[in-house]
Amino acid sequence: MKFKYISDPGHGWLEAPMHLVNELGIAESISSYSYMSQDGRTAYLEEDCDAPKFKKAYEASGRKFEYYEQVIPNGEAFVRRLGGFRKVN
């Protein structure tokens, strides 16, 4: 599975399915700097703390972490308009 890393001039986020965040057991430790899709199915994990936490847990589960980038060179990423991260089962 390849994950999408979204960045704008100010910050970046790793897009990850919420079921994986839960499966990896890290949902309780995700910061308020991450976001979530309206339907609660996708987490957007901020680049400084939460995305590395996800990567570490994903690799510890025996899977290879791969990603690709979506860079927004001007303006703000849509992620900034989403609601804050919340634990969803």
N, C-alpha and C positions, 0 to 999 in steps of 0.2 A: 504494500500500500504506500502511495506517495501522498504526502501532506502538502497543502498550499501554505506558503508564507507570504503574507500580504504586508506591504509597507508603503508609507507615504513619507514626505519629507521630515515628519516629526517622530514617527514611531513605527513599530511593526508587531504583527500578531501571527500566531500559528493557528490555522484552522484545523480543528479536530472534532471528530464525531463525539458527542456527549457520552454515548455508550462506552467508548474507549476510555474516556476520562474516568467514568465510574468503574469500569473493569479494572483499571490500573490502580484504583484506590487512592487517587489524589484529589478528588473533587472537594473534599473538606479543606484542603490546604491551598486552594486557588485564591489568589488575591482579588481585591476589588478593582484592580486595574485591567482585568480581563472582561470580556463581553460575551454575550450569548445571542443566538438567533431568536427571533420572536417565538418560533415553535419549540424552542428548547432542545433541539436536536443537534445543534452545532455550537461548539465553544470556540472563541477567538482568544487564544492565550497570549498575554503580553510577552514581549520578547526578552525582558530582562530576568524574570524569575520563573514565571509560570510555564513558558514554552520549554526552557531547559529542564524543568521538573518533569514535564510530560515526556520529553525525549529520553531522559535517564530511565524513567519507569518503563517506557516502551522497550528500550533496549534490554533492560533487566529482565523483561518477560521473554527474551530470546528472539526478538524480531529485529530486523534491520530497519533503521530509521532513514527514510529518504524524503526529500522535499523539493519543491520547485517554487520559484518566486514570481509573485505578481507585484510589480512595482508601479506605484502611482506617483509619477514624477512631479505633478503639479496638483495642488489642492489636497483634500483630505479623503482618506479611505472611508468607505461606507461603514466600516466597523465602528467608527466613532459615534455613529448615530444609533447604534444598537443599545439595548438595555444591558445593565451590568450582569456579570456572571452570577448564577444561582445554582445551587445543587438541585438537579432533577434526576429522578430515578428512571 
